[in-house]
Amino acid sequence: MGPFRLNDLIGLDWSYTIAMEMFKATGDAADLPTPSLVEHYANGEFGEKTGKGWYEY
């Protein structure tokens, strides 16, 4: 299982939330979620649980 498939399984919403919490804790812009993750999050595409994430289910 690759990283994108695993991310879809865990949930993109979790990945987004974890990245934002890391950014809040460190203040380091490198900890911000990637623009593509932000786009999926904004569109409600959280992975398997919503039927679409990095892949479509």
Secondary structure by P-SEA (a helix, b strand, c coil): ccaaaaaaaacaaaaaaaaaaaaaacccccccccaaaaaaaaacccccccccccccc
